[in-house]
Amino acid sequence: PIGVAWSRFWYRWVAAAFMAGYLEAAGDAPFLPRDSSDLALLLDIFLLDKAVYELGYELNNRPGWVRIPLSGLLGQLAPAMVETRA
């Protein structure tokens, strides 16, 4: 559906704009990896950690909503698989 495609586009655009601004503001800060592949790995780890936290939260508080964080978690683990299912 077009709504799903549009929301994915919007998410990616906003995420890219945020990261560009964050990295520009951080500059050469010592907490950022210098290598771009290390930075990408660090970001993936943080996003995976957040997705697992959200899944646990919904399982404990709103089990009926578990599909939302589960979809995000699957998107982190296998983005190509989630893209083809929509």
PDB file of N, CA, C and O in Angstrom:
ATOM      1  N   PRO A   1       0.821  -1.205   0.000  1.00  0.00           N
ATOM      2  CA  PRO A   1       0.000   0.000   0.000  1.00  0.00           C
ATOM      3  C   PRO A   1       0.863   1.266   0.000  1.00  0.00           C
ATOM      4  O   PRO A   1       1.984   1.277   0.508  1.00  0.00           O
ATOM      5  N   ILE A   2       0.317   2.309  -0.573  1.00  0.00           N
ATOM      6  CA  ILE A   2       1.079   3.545  -0.702  1.00  0.00           C
ATOM      7  C   ILE A   2       1.398   4.166   0.653  1.00  0.00           C
ATOM      8  O   ILE A   2       2.449   4.788   0.809  1.00  0.00           O
ATOM      9  N   GLY A   3       0.521   4.011   1.629  1.00  0.00           N
ATOM     10  CA  GLY A   3       0.792   4.556   2.960  1.00  0.00           C
ATOM     11  C   GLY A   3       2.020   3.936   3.599  1.00  0.00           C
ATOM     12  O   GLY A   3       2.795   4.628   4.259  1.00  0.00           O
ATOM     13  N   VAL A   4       2.202   2.647   3.407  1.00  0.00           N
ATOM     14  CA  VAL A   4       3.369   1.957   3.965  1.00  0.00           C
ATOM     15  C   VAL A   4       4.637   2.444   3.269  1.00  0.00           C
ATOM     16  O   VAL A   4       5.637   2.736   3.925  1.00  0.00           O
ATOM     17  N   ALA A   5       4.595   2.529   1.954  1.00  0.00           N
ATOM     18  CA  ALA A   5       5.764   3.003   1.203  1.00  0.00           C
ATOM     19  C   ALA A   5       6.104   4.438   1.590  1.00  0.00           C
ATOM     20  O   ALA A   5       7.274   4.776   1.766  1.00  0.00           O
ATOM     21  N   TRP A   6       5.086   5.279   1.721  1.00  0.00           N
ATOM     22  CA  TRP A   6       5.319   6.673   2.099  1.00  0.00           C
ATOM     23  C   TRP A   6       5.907   6.767   3.507  1.00  0.00           C
ATOM     24  O   TRP A   6       6.828   7.551   3.735  1.00  0.00           O
ATOM     25  N   SER A   7       5.398   5.991   4.441  1.00  0.00           N
ATOM     26  CA  SER A   7       5.918   6.062   5.812  1.00  0.00           C
ATOM     27  C   SER A   7       7.369   5.585   5.867  1.00  0.00           C
ATOM     28  O   SER A   7       8.160   6.125   6.641  1.00  0.00           O
ATOM     29  N   ARG A   8       7.726   4.606   5.079  1.00  0.00           N
ATOM     30  CA  ARG A   8       9.123   4.145   5.038  1.00  0.00           C
ATOM     31  C   ARG A   8      10.035   5.220   4.456  1.00  0.00           C
ATOM     32  O   ARG A   8      11.130   5.464   4.963  1.00  0.00           O
ATOM     33  N   PHE A   9       9.567   5.858   3.385  1.00  0.00           N
ATOM     34  CA  PHE A   9      10.339   6.945   2.791  1.00  0.00           C
ATOM     35  C   PHE A   9      10.530   8.067   3.803  1.00  0.00           C
ATOM     36  O   PHE A   9      11.644   8.559   3.984  1.00  0.00           O
ATOM     37  N   TRP A  10       9.453   8.471   4.461  1.00  0.00           N
ATOM     38  CA  TRP A  10       9.520   9.553   5.447  1.00  0.00           C
ATOM     39  C   TRP A  10      10.483   9.191   6.573  1.00  0.00           C
ATOM     40  O   TRP A  10      11.305  10.017   6.970  1.00  0.00           O
ATOM     41  N   TYR A  11      10.391   7.974   7.089  1.00  0.00           N
ATOM     42  CA  TYR A  11      11.273   7.531   8.174  1.00  0.00           C
ATOM     43  C   TYR A  11      12.738   7.624   7.747  1.00  0.00           C
ATOM     44  O   TYR A  11      13.574   8.131   8.495  1.00  0.00           O
ATOM     45  N   ARG A  12      13.041   7.143   6.568  1.00  0.00           N
ATOM     46  CA  ARG A  12      14.432   7.161   6.094  1.00  0.00           C
ATOM     47  C   ARG A  12      14.938   8.581   5.883  1.00  0.00           C
ATOM     48  O   ARG A  12      16.082   8.894   6.210  1.00  0.00           O
ATOM     49  N   TRP A  13      14.082   9.436   5.337  1.00  0.00           N
ATOM     50  CA  TRP A  13      14.487  10.809   5.095  1.00  0.00           C
ATOM     51  C   TRP A  13      14.742  11.531   6.410  1.00  0.00           C
ATOM     52  O   TRP A  13      15.757  12.211   6.561  1.00  0.00           O
ATOM     53  N   VAL A  14      13.826  11.386   7.362  1.00  0.00           N
ATOM     54  CA  VAL A  14      13.991  12.042   8.659  1.00  0.00           C
ATOM     55  C   VAL A  14      15.212  11.487   9.388  1.00  0.00           C
ATOM     56  O   VAL A  14      15.971  12.255   9.978  1.00  0.00           O
ATOM     57  N   ALA A  15      15.414  10.186   9.361  1.00  0.00           N
ATOM     58  CA  ALA A  15      16.570   9.577  10.023  1.00  0.00           C
ATOM     59  C   ALA A  15      17.874  10.082   9.404  1.00  0.00           C
ATOM     60  O   ALA A  15      18.826  10.386  10.123  1.00  0.00           O
ATOM     61  N   ALA A  16      17.919  10.171   8.086  1.00  0.00           N
ATOM     62  CA  ALA A  16      19.132  10.656   7.417  1.00  0.00           C
ATOM     63  C   ALA A  16      19.391  12.121   7.750  1.00  0.00           C
ATOM     64  O   ALA A  16      20.535  12.512   7.981  1.00  0.00           O
ATOM     65  N   ALA A  17      18.339  12.930   7.776  1.00  0.00           N
ATOM     66  CA  ALA A  17      18.501  14.343   8.118  1.00  0.00           C
ATOM     67  C   ALA A  17      18.974  14.501   9.559  1.00  0.00           C
ATOM     68  O   ALA A  17      19.841  15.327   9.845  1.00  0.00           O
ATOM     69  N   PHE A  18      18.408  13.714  10.462  1.00  0.00           N
ATOM     70  CA  PHE A  18      18.828  13.777  11.866  1.00  0.00           C
ATOM     71  C   PHE A  18      20.292  13.385  12.009  1.00  0.00           C
ATOM     72  O   PHE A  18      21.062  14.081  12.671  1.00  0.00           O
ATOM     73  N   MET A  19      20.679  12.271  11.388  1.00  0.00           N
ATOM     74  CA  MET A  19      22.067  11.808  11.498  1.00  0.00           C
ATOM     75  C   MET A  19      23.041  12.816  10.902  1.00  0.00           C
ATOM     76  O   MET A  19      24.115  13.043  11.459  1.00  0.00           O
ATOM     77  N   ALA A  20      22.682  13.417   9.787  1.00  0.00           N
ATOM     78  CA  ALA A  20      23.564  14.415   9.174  1.00  0.00           C
ATOM     79  C   ALA A  20      23.763  15.595  10.122  1.00  0.00           C
ATOM     80  O   ALA A  20      24.886  16.065  10.304  1.00  0.00           O
ATOM     81  N   GLY A  21      22.678  16.071  10.723  1.00  0.00           N
ATOM     82  CA  GLY A  21      22.782  17.173  11.669  1.00  0.00           C
ATOM     83  C   GLY A  21      23.551  16.793  12.916  1.00  0.00           C
ATOM     84  O   GLY A  21      24.358  17.576  13.418  1.00  0.00           O
ATOM     85  N   TYR A  22      23.307  15.599  13.416  1.00  0.00           N
ATOM     86  CA  TYR A  22      24.005  15.123  14.618  1.00  0.00           C
ATOM     87  C   TYR A  22      25.505  15.014  14.369  1.00  0.00           C
ATOM     88  O   TYR A  22      26.310  15.477  15.176  1.00  0.00           O
ATOM     89  N   LEU A  23      25.873  14.403  13.256  1.00  0.00           N
ATOM     90  CA  LEU A  23      27.295  14.229  12.949  1.00  0.00           C
ATOM     91  C   LEU A  23      27.982  15.567  12.687  1.00  0.00           C
ATOM     92  O   LEU A  23      29.147  15.752  13.039  1.00  0.00           O
ATOM     93  N   GLU A  24      27.262  16.488  12.075  1.00  0.00           N
ATOM     94  CA  GLU A  24      27.833  17.818  11.855  1.00  0.00           C
ATOM     95  C   GLU A  24      28.067  18.525  13.190  1.00  0.00           C
ATOM     96  O   GLU A  24      29.118  19.130  13.399  1.00  0.00           O
ATOM     97  N   ALA A  25      27.092  18.449  14.085  1.00  0.00           N
ATOM     98  CA  ALA A  25      27.227  19.094  15.395  1.00  0.00           C
ATOM     99  C   ALA A  25      28.307  18.423  16.241  1.00  0.00           C
ATOM    100  O   ALA A  25      29.029  19.101  16.972  1.00  0.00           O
ATOM    101  N   ALA A  26      28.425  17.108  16.148  1.00  0.00           N
ATOM    102  CA  ALA A  26      29.414  16.379  16.945  1.00  0.00           C
ATOM    103  C   ALA A  26      30.829  16.620  16.436  1.00  0.00           C
ATOM    104  O   ALA A  26      31.790  16.581  17.205  1.00  0.00           O
ATOM    105  N   GLY A  27      30.948  16.866  15.150  1.00  0.00           N
ATOM    106  CA  GLY A  27      32.271  17.134  14.581  1.00  0.00           C
ATOM    107  C   GLY A  27      33.241  15.994  14.832  1.00  0.00           C
ATOM    108  O   GLY A  27      32.943  14.839  14.527  1.00  0.00           O
ATOM    109  N   ASP A  28      34.396  16.318  15.385  1.00  0.00           N
ATOM    110  CA  ASP A  28      35.433  15.321  15.665  1.00  0.00           C
ATOM    111  C   ASP A  28      35.405  14.858  17.117  1.00  0.00           C
ATOM    112  O   ASP A  28      36.450  14.564  17.696  1.00  0.00           O
ATOM    113  N   ALA A  29      34.228  14.795  17.697  1.00  0.00           N
ATOM    114  CA  ALA A  29      34.107  14.398  19.106  1.00  0.00           C
ATOM    115  C   ALA A  29      34.732  13.023  19.326  1.00  0.00           C
ATOM    116  O   ALA A  29      34.608  12.141  18.476  1.00  0.00           O
ATOM    117  N   PRO A  30      35.399  12.838  20.457  1.00  0.00           N
ATOM    118  CA  PRO A  30      36.105  11.569  20.705  1.00  0.00           C
ATOM    119  C   PRO A  30      35.182  10.366  20.921  1.00  0.00           C
ATOM    120  O   PRO A  30      35.641   9.225  20.867  1.00  0.00           O
ATOM    121  N   PHE A  31      33.901  10.600  21.161  1.00  0.00           N
ATOM    122  CA  PHE A  31      32.986   9.476  21.388  1.00  0.00           C
ATOM    123  C   PHE A  31      32.482   8.853  20.088  1.00  0.00           C
ATOM    124  O   PHE A  31      31.818   7.817  20.119  1.00  0.00           O
ATOM    125  N   LEU A  32      32.783   9.462  18.962  1.00  0.00           N
ATOM    126  CA  LEU A  32      32.357   8.918  17.674  1.00  0.00           C
ATOM    127  C   LEU A  32      33.490   8.130  17.027  1.00  0.00           C
ATOM    128  O   LEU A  32      34.633   8.587  16.997  1.00  0.00           O
ATOM    129  N   PRO A  33      33.174   6.946  16.509  1.00  0.00           N
ATOM    130  CA  PRO A  33      34.203   6.205  15.769  1.00  0.00           C
ATOM    131  C   PRO A  33      34.625   6.996  14.531  1.00  0.00           C
ATOM    132  O   PRO A  33      33.795   7.639  13.890  1.00  0.00           O
ATOM    133  N   ARG A  34      35.879   6.949  14.208  1.00  0.00           N
ATOM    134  CA  ARG A  34      36.400   7.673  13.035  1.00  0.00           C
ATOM    135  C   ARG A  34      36.045   6.944  11.730  1.00  0.00           C
ATOM    136  O   ARG A  34      35.805   7.578  10.702  1.00  0.00           O
ATOM    137  N   ASP A  35      36.016   5.631  11.785  1.00  0.00           N
ATOM    138  CA  ASP A  35      35.729   4.819  10.608  1.00  0.00           C
ATOM    139  C   ASP A  35      34.218   4.761  10.377  1.00  0.00           C
ATOM    140  O   ASP A  35      33.461   4.487  11.309  1.00  0.00           O
ATOM    141  N   SER A  36      33.776   5.016   9.148  1.00  0.00           N
ATOM    142  CA  SER A  36      32.341   5.045   8.863  1.00  0.00           C
ATOM    143  C   SER A  36      31.679   3.679   9.052  1.00  0.00           C
ATOM    144  O   SER A  36      30.512   3.618   9.440  1.00  0.00           O
ATOM    145  N   SER A  37      32.389   2.594   8.790  1.00  0.00           N
ATOM    146  CA  SER A  37      31.784   1.271   9.006  1.00  0.00           C
ATOM    147  C   SER A  37      31.627   0.987  10.501  1.00  0.00           C
ATOM    148  O   SER A  37      30.666   0.333  10.906  1.00  0.00           O
ATOM    149  N   ASP A  38      32.556   1.470  11.320  1.00  0.00           N
ATOM    150  CA  ASP A  38      32.409   1.330  12.774  1.00  0.00           C
ATOM    151  C   ASP A  38      31.240   2.162  13.280  1.00  0.00           C
ATOM    152  O   ASP A  38      30.500   1.728  14.163  1.00  0.00           O
ATOM    153  N   LEU A  39      31.074   3.354  12.724  1.00  0.00           N
ATOM    154  CA  LEU A  39      29.951   4.211  13.106  1.00  0.00           C
ATOM    155  C   LEU A  39      28.625   3.556  12.729  1.00  0.00           C
ATOM    156  O   LEU A  39      27.679   3.575  13.516  1.00  0.00           O
ATOM    157  N   ALA A  40      28.551   2.981  11.540  1.00  0.00           N
ATOM    158  CA  ALA A  40      27.334   2.294  11.102  1.00  0.00           C
ATOM    159  C   ALA A  40      27.026   1.104  12.004  1.00  0.00           C
ATOM    160  O   ALA A  40      25.867   0.870  12.346  1.00  0.00           O
ATOM    161  N   LEU A  41      28.051   0.354  12.390  1.00  0.00           N
ATOM    162  CA  LEU A  41      27.861  -0.786  13.287  1.00  0.00           C
ATOM    163  C   LEU A  41      27.357  -0.323  14.649  1.00  0.00           C
ATOM    164  O   LEU A  41      26.455  -0.939  15.216  1.00  0.00           O
ATOM    165  N   LEU A  42      27.928   0.751  15.178  1.00  0.00           N
ATOM    166  CA  LEU A  42      27.496   1.290  16.464  1.00  0.00           C
ATOM    167  C   LEU A  42      26.034   1.721  16.409  1.00  0.00           C
ATOM    168  O   LEU A  42      25.269   1.446  17.333  1.00  0.00           O
ATOM    169  N   LEU A  43      25.648   2.391  15.339  1.00  0.00           N
ATOM    170  CA  LEU A  43      24.258   2.810  15.180  1.00  0.00           C
ATOM    171  C   LEU A  43      23.336   1.596  15.095  1.00  0.00           C
ATOM    172  O   LEU A  43      22.273   1.584  15.716  1.00  0.00           O
ATOM    173  N   ASP A  44      23.728   0.581  14.339  1.00  0.00           N
ATOM    174  CA  ASP A  44      22.922  -0.644  14.244  1.00  0.00           C
ATOM    175  C   ASP A  44      22.740  -1.298  15.614  1.00  0.00           C
ATOM    176  O   ASP A  44      21.655  -1.784  15.933  1.00  0.00           O
ATOM    177  N   ILE A  45      23.793  -1.309  16.414  1.00  0.00           N
ATOM    178  CA  ILE A  45      23.710  -1.906  17.754  1.00  0.00           C
ATOM    179  C   ILE A  45      22.730  -1.130  18.624  1.00  0.00           C
ATOM    180  O   ILE A  45      21.906  -1.729  19.316  1.00  0.00           O
ATOM    181  N   PHE A  46      22.812   0.196  18.595  1.00  0.00           N
ATOM    182  CA  PHE A  46      21.887   1.009  19.387  1.00  0.00           C
ATOM    183  C   PHE A  46      20.440   0.817  18.933  1.00  0.00           C
ATOM    184  O   PHE A  46      19.538   0.713  19.764  1.00  0.00           O
ATOM    185  N   LEU A  47      20.216   0.771  17.626  1.00  0.00           N
ATOM    186  CA  LEU A  47      18.859   0.578  17.113  1.00  0.00           C
ATOM    187  C   LEU A  47      18.317  -0.803  17.470  1.00  0.00           C
ATOM    188  O   LEU A  47      17.137  -0.945  17.792  1.00  0.00           O
ATOM    189  N   LEU A  48      19.163  -1.806  17.416  1.00  0.00           N
ATOM    190  CA  LEU A  48      18.751  -3.154  17.801  1.00  0.00           C
ATOM    191  C   LEU A  48      18.423  -3.214  19.291  1.00  0.00           C
ATOM    192  O   LEU A  48      17.437  -3.836  19.684  1.00  0.00           O
ATOM    193  N   ASP A  49      19.238  -2.574  20.115  1.00  0.00           N
ATOM    194  CA  ASP A  49      18.986  -2.520  21.553  1.00  0.00           C
ATOM    195  C   ASP A  49      17.642  -1.855  21.836  1.00  0.00           C
ATOM    196  O   ASP A  49      16.877  -2.338  22.671  1.00  0.00           O
ATOM    197  N   LYS A  50      17.352  -0.763  21.156  1.00  0.00           N
ATOM    198  CA  LYS A  50      16.077  -0.065  21.358  1.00  0.00           C
ATOM    199  C   LYS A  50      14.905  -0.926  20.908  1.00  0.00           C
ATOM    200  O   LYS A  50      13.875  -0.964  21.580  1.00  0.00           O
ATOM    201  N   ALA A  51      15.047  -1.610  19.792  1.00  0.00           N
ATOM    202  CA  ALA A  51      13.969  -2.466  19.297  1.00  0.00           C
ATOM    203  C   ALA A  51      13.684  -3.610  20.266  1.00  0.00           C
ATOM    204  O   ALA A  51      12.523  -3.951  20.489  1.00  0.00           O
ATOM    205  N   VAL A  52      14.721  -4.204  20.842  1.00  0.00           N
ATOM    206  CA  VAL A  52      14.535  -5.286  21.822  1.00  0.00           C
ATOM    207  C   VAL A  52      13.869  -4.740  23.082  1.00  0.00           C
ATOM    208  O   VAL A  52      12.985  -5.387  23.644  1.00  0.00           O
ATOM    209  N   TYR A  53      14.283  -3.558  23.529  1.00  0.00           N
ATOM    210  CA  TYR A  53      13.655  -2.935  24.695  1.00  0.00           C
ATOM    211  C   TYR A  53      12.165  -2.703  24.438  1.00  0.00           C
ATOM    212  O   TYR A  53      11.329  -3.028  25.281  1.00  0.00           O
ATOM    213  N   GLU A  54      11.836  -2.141  23.272  1.00  0.00           N
ATOM    214  CA  GLU A  54      10.438  -1.860  22.946  1.00  0.00           C
ATOM    215  C   GLU A  54       9.610  -3.139  22.880  1.00  0.00           C
ATOM    216  O   GLU A  54       8.456  -3.149  23.308  1.00  0.00           O
ATOM    217  N   LEU A  55      10.181  -4.208  22.353  1.00  0.00           N
ATOM    218  CA  LEU A  55       9.477  -5.486  22.310  1.00  0.00           C
ATOM    219  C   LEU A  55       9.175  -5.967  23.725  1.00  0.00           C
ATOM    220  O   LEU A  55       8.051  -6.380  24.009  1.00  0.00           O
ATOM    221  N   GLY A  56      10.158  -5.921  24.610  1.00  0.00           N
ATOM    222  CA  GLY A  56       9.944  -6.328  25.997  1.00  0.00           C
ATOM    223  C   GLY A  56       8.906  -5.473  26.695  1.00  0.00           C
ATOM    224  O   GLY A  56       8.082  -5.980  27.455  1.00  0.00           O
ATOM    225  N   TYR A  57       8.947  -4.172  26.437  1.00  0.00           N
ATOM    226  CA  TYR A  57       7.981  -3.264  27.059  1.00  0.00           C
ATOM    227  C   TYR A  57       6.560  -3.621  26.638  1.00  0.00           C
ATOM    228  O   TYR A  57       5.668  -3.728  27.479  1.00  0.00           O
ATOM    229  N   GLU A  58       6.354  -3.802  25.349  1.00  0.00           N
ATOM    230  CA  GLU A  58       5.006  -4.117  24.869  1.00  0.00           C
ATOM    231  C   GLU A  58       4.550  -5.493  25.347  1.00  0.00           C
ATOM    232  O   GLU A  58       3.375  -5.670  25.668  1.00  0.00           O
ATOM    233  N   LEU A  59       5.440  -6.452  25.401  1.00  0.00           N
ATOM    234  CA  LEU A  59       5.060  -7.772  25.918  1.00  0.00           C
ATOM    235  C   LEU A  59       4.584  -7.675  27.364  1.00  0.00           C
ATOM    236  O   LEU A  59       3.651  -8.374  27.760  1.00  0.00           O
ATOM    237  N   ASN A  60       5.221  -6.811  28.153  1.00  0.00           N
ATOM    238  CA  ASN A  60       4.861  -6.667  29.561  1.00  0.00           C
ATOM    239  C   ASN A  60       3.677  -5.746  29.806  1.00  0.00           C
ATOM    240  O   ASN A  60       2.966  -5.916  30.797  1.00  0.00           O
ATOM    241  N   ASN A  61       3.448  -4.781  28.932  1.00  0.00           N
ATOM    242  CA  ASN A  61       2.435  -3.768  29.203  1.00  0.00           C
ATOM    243  C   ASN A  61       1.266  -3.751  28.232  1.00  0.00           C
ATOM    244  O   ASN A  61       0.137  -3.478  28.640  1.00  0.00           O
ATOM    245  N   ARG A  62       1.506  -4.032  26.975  1.00  0.00           N
ATOM    246  CA  ARG A  62       0.441  -3.998  25.971  1.00  0.00           C
ATOM    247  C   ARG A  62       0.663  -5.124  24.967  1.00  0.00           C
ATOM    248  O   ARG A  62       1.075  -4.869  23.836  1.00  0.00           O
ATOM    249  N   PRO A  63       0.398  -6.350  25.362  1.00  0.00           N
ATOM    250  CA  PRO A  63       0.673  -7.485  24.467  1.00  0.00           C
ATOM    251  C   PRO A  63      -0.040  -7.386  23.120  1.00  0.00           C
ATOM    252  O   PRO A  63       0.436  -7.936  22.126  1.00  0.00           O
ATOM    253  N   GLY A  64      -1.149  -6.705  23.080  1.00  0.00           N
ATOM    254  CA  GLY A  64      -1.865  -6.555  21.817  1.00  0.00           C
ATOM    255  C   GLY A  64      -1.131  -5.699  20.801  1.00  0.00           C
ATOM    256  O   GLY A  64      -1.456  -5.722  19.614  1.00  0.00           O
ATOM    257  N   TRP A  65      -0.151  -4.953  21.257  1.00  0.00           N
ATOM    258  CA  TRP A  65       0.607  -4.068  20.376  1.00  0.00           C
ATOM    259  C   TRP A  65       1.952  -4.663  19.965  1.00  0.00           C
ATOM    260  O   TRP A  65       2.762  -3.975  19.344  1.00  0.00           O
ATOM    261  N   VAL A  66       2.196  -5.903  20.294  1.00  0.00           N
ATOM    262  CA  VAL A  66       3.519  -6.503  20.101  1.00  0.00           C
ATOM    263  C   VAL A  66       3.947  -6.537  18.628  1.00  0.00           C
ATOM    264  O   VAL A  66       5.139  -6.614  18.333  1.00  0.00           O
ATOM    265  N   ARG A  67       2.988  -6.480  17.714  1.00  0.00           N
ATOM    266  CA  ARG A  67       3.343  -6.507  16.291  1.00  0.00           C
ATOM    267  C   ARG A  67       4.169  -5.289  15.877  1.00  0.00           C
ATOM    268  O   ARG A  67       5.006  -5.380  14.979  1.00  0.00           O
ATOM    269  N   ILE A  68       3.935  -4.163  16.525  1.00  0.00           N
ATOM    270  CA  ILE A  68       4.644  -2.933  16.146  1.00  0.00           C
ATOM    271  C   ILE A  68       6.142  -3.058  16.428  1.00  0.00           C
ATOM    272  O   ILE A  68       6.941  -2.906  15.504  1.00  0.00           O
ATOM    273  N   PRO A  69       6.555  -3.331  17.679  1.00  0.00           N
ATOM    274  CA  PRO A  69       7.999  -3.455  17.904  1.00  0.00           C
ATOM    275  C   PRO A  69       8.595  -4.706  17.254  1.00  0.00           C
ATOM    276  O   PRO A  69       9.776  -4.718  16.908  1.00  0.00           O
ATOM    277  N   LEU A  70       7.798  -5.744  17.087  1.00  0.00           N
ATOM    278  CA  LEU A  70       8.305  -6.943  16.421  1.00  0.00           C
ATOM    279  C   LEU A  70       8.649  -6.636  14.964  1.00  0.00           C
ATOM    280  O   LEU A  70       9.655  -7.114  14.441  1.00  0.00           O
ATOM    281  N   SER A  71       7.816  -5.845  14.323  1.00  0.00           N
ATOM    282  CA  SER A  71       8.100  -5.435  12.949  1.00  0.00           C
ATOM    283  C   SER A  71       9.383  -4.605  12.886  1.00  0.00           C
ATOM    284  O   SER A  71      10.192  -4.773  11.974  1.00  0.00           O
ATOM    285  N   GLY A  72       9.564  -3.708  13.860  1.00  0.00           N
ATOM    286  CA  GLY A  72      10.793  -2.918  13.906  1.00  0.00           C
ATOM    287  C   GLY A  72      12.015  -3.781  14.138  1.00  0.00           C
ATOM    288  O   GLY A  72      13.062  -3.563  13.528  1.00  0.00           O
ATOM    289  N   LEU A  73      11.884  -4.759  15.018  1.00  0.00           N
ATOM    290  CA  LEU A  73      12.995  -5.664  15.303  1.00  0.00           C
ATOM    291  C   LEU A  73      13.355  -6.486  14.068  1.00  0.00           C
ATOM    292  O   LEU A  73      14.530  -6.644  13.738  1.00  0.00           O
ATOM    293  N   LEU A  74      12.346  -7.000  13.396  1.00  0.00           N
ATOM    294  CA  LEU A  74      12.601  -7.756  12.168  1.00  0.00           C
ATOM    295  C   LEU A  74      13.231  -6.864  11.103  1.00  0.00           C
ATOM    296  O   LEU A  74      14.085  -7.310  10.336  1.00  0.00           O
ATOM    297  N   GLY A  75      12.808  -5.607  11.060  1.00  0.00           N
ATOM    298  CA  GLY A  75      13.391  -4.666  10.112  1.00  0.00           C
ATOM    299  C   GLY A  75      14.865  -4.419  10.375  1.00  0.00           C
ATOM    300  O   GLY A  75      15.639  -4.207   9.442  1.00  0.00           O
ATOM    301  N   GLN A  76      15.256  -4.446  11.646  1.00  0.00           N
ATOM    302  CA  GLN A  76      16.667  -4.284  11.997  1.00  0.00           C
ATOM    303  C   GLN A  76      17.472  -5.534  11.646  1.00  0.00           C
ATOM    304  O   GLN A  76      18.610  -5.438  11.187  1.00  0.00           O
ATOM    305  N   LEU A  77      16.883  -6.691  11.862  1.00  0.00           N
ATOM    306  CA  LEU A  77      17.609  -7.940  11.643  1.00  0.00           C
ATOM    307  C   LEU A  77      17.671  -8.349  10.177  1.00  0.00           C
ATOM    308  O   LEU A  77      18.676  -8.897   9.725  1.00  0.00           O
ATOM    309  N   ALA A  78      16.612  -8.089   9.443  1.00  0.00           N
ATOM    310  CA  ALA A  78      16.549  -8.519   8.039  1.00  0.00           C
ATOM    311  C   ALA A  78      15.783  -7.482   7.223  1.00  0.00           C
ATOM    312  O   ALA A  78      14.649  -7.745   6.823  1.00  0.00           O
ATOM    313  N   PRO A  79      16.369  -6.310   6.965  1.00  0.00           N
ATOM    314  CA  PRO A  79      15.640  -5.249   6.275  1.00  0.00           C
ATOM    315  C   PRO A  79      15.112  -5.654   4.902  1.00  0.00           C
ATOM    316  O   PRO A  79      14.010  -5.251   4.531  1.00  0.00           O
ATOM    317  N   ALA A  80      15.855  -6.423   4.158  1.00  0.00           N
ATOM    318  CA  ALA A  80      15.402  -6.818   2.827  1.00  0.00           C
ATOM    319  C   ALA A  80      14.168  -7.704   2.910  1.00  0.00           C
ATOM    320  O   ALA A  80      13.284  -7.605   2.058  1.00  0.00           O
ATOM    321  N   MET A  81      14.090  -8.557   3.907  1.00  0.00           N
ATOM    322  CA  MET A  81      12.945  -9.440   4.060  1.00  0.00           C
ATOM    323  C   MET A  81      11.692  -8.632   4.370  1.00  0.00           C
ATOM    324  O   MET A  81      10.626  -8.922   3.827  1.00  0.00           O
ATOM    325  N   VAL A  82      11.797  -7.632   5.228  1.00  0.00           N
ATOM    326  CA  VAL A  82      10.647  -6.809   5.590  1.00  0.00           C
ATOM    327  C   VAL A  82      10.195  -5.993   4.391  1.00  0.00           C
ATOM    328  O   VAL A  82       8.993  -5.825   4.186  1.00  0.00           O
ATOM    329  N   GLU A  83      11.123  -5.481   3.593  1.00  0.00           N
ATOM    330  CA  GLU A  83      10.787  -4.693   2.412  1.00  0.00           C
ATOM    331  C   GLU A  83       9.951  -5.503   1.425  1.00  0.00           C
ATOM    332  O   GLU A  83       9.000  -4.975   0.849  1.00  0.00           O
ATOM    333  N   THR A  84      10.281  -6.750   1.225  1.00  0.00           N
ATOM    334  CA  THR A  84       9.574  -7.547   0.230  1.00  0.00           C
ATOM    335  C   THR A  84       8.219  -8.025   0.721  1.00  0.00           C
ATOM    336  O   THR A  84       7.382  -8.426  -0.088  1.00  0.00           O
ATOM    337  N   ARG A  85       7.982  -7.993   2.026  1.00  0.00           N
ATOM    338  CA  ARG A  85       6.706  -8.462   2.569  1.00  0.00           C
ATOM    339  C   ARG A  85       5.634  -7.398   2.507  1.00  0.00           C
ATOM    340  O   ARG A  85       4.451  -7.730   2.574  1.00  0.00           O
ATOM    341  N   ALA A  86       5.992  -6.143   2.384  1.00  0.00           N
ATOM    342  CA  ALA A  86       5.009  -5.054   2.429  1.00  0.00           C
ATOM    343  C   ALA A  86       4.280  -4.897   1.117  1.00  0.00           C
ATOM    344  O   ALA A  86       3.420  -4.026   0.989  1.00  0.00           O
TER     345      ALA A  86
END
